[in-house]
Amino acid sequence: MDGYRCKGRPRKRWMDCMKDDMMICGRQGCSAARMWRMACTTLCAPGSDDAWKQIVEAAPPDSVWHSLRNCVAYQAGVWQNLLSKGIDDVIQPAAFKLAIVLRHTPSELTVRLLAELLRLHPQSQDLTSYVLALLTDDEAQWCGGCGSGSSSPSSPSRSSLTPLGPAPLRDLQLFGDLELAVLSASREEYDAHAKLVRAEYSKLTHDNYVELRIKVLNQFSQIPKLYHTPEFECFEASSRENIEREICTLREHLLTGRKDST
């Protein structure tokens, strides 16, 4: 099972979708771009194309996990797939999509873009408060890609973001669960994700990275329940399988001196 389906329903794998995105990026953009356009159109947000360009310019390269075409696009695909299966939507659907795209955007840019995009909306303050609540929630910041919060090298610090009011608990939990969805990917997709995570920490020596990664994965394995919403319950078993498999592989690396990825 992977992060795009729960029980056997056929669909495109993440890696296939990434290939499709690379083919159409010049014309329509990647999954993250499509989600951005969809949300901005719903909100009648002015200047959305210029805002997207700024997001792209500030984003990490595609050679690491926390990029628009990898981490964000994966989460966008998971969320759209869940919606297509008929789950109850969140209280602010378009704003939720904005938050998905902005998850790894620098905090100062996030605040400025929200102010510009939502300035004409009659619910501007409520929508801004909602997005910032999602982005600053401690649980939602715990990233399944690297296993760390906003202090990780490739994830921006959001200490300057102060939400004006909370989002509903279910929405916060869904946003957090969505960030961990990649842990349940198929073996092939999970290993591709792990290689991108390693690239993100290329400045660390092999042994230092392996030790840190094992520590992080052990923290995940000790959490009684990785996912907190019914919509993501079916992701639990495969996530734990991937976590344990990577821990075993990394321990073998330390014992044998292997330096290849999982």
Secondary structure, 3 states (H helix, E strand, C coil): CCCCCCCCCCCCCHHHHHHHHHHHCCCCCCHHHHHHHHHHHHCCCCCHHHHHHHHHHHCCCCCCCCCHHHHHHHHHHHHHHHHHCCCCCCCCHHHHHHHHHHCCCCHHHHHHHHHHHCCCCCCHHHHHHHHHHHHHCHHHHCCCCCCCCCCCCCCCCCCCCCCCCCCCHHHHHHHHHHHHHHHHCCHHHHHHHHHHHHHHCCCCCHHHHHHHHHHHHHHHHCCCCCCCCHHHHHHHHHHHHHHHHHHHHHHHHHHHCCCCCC
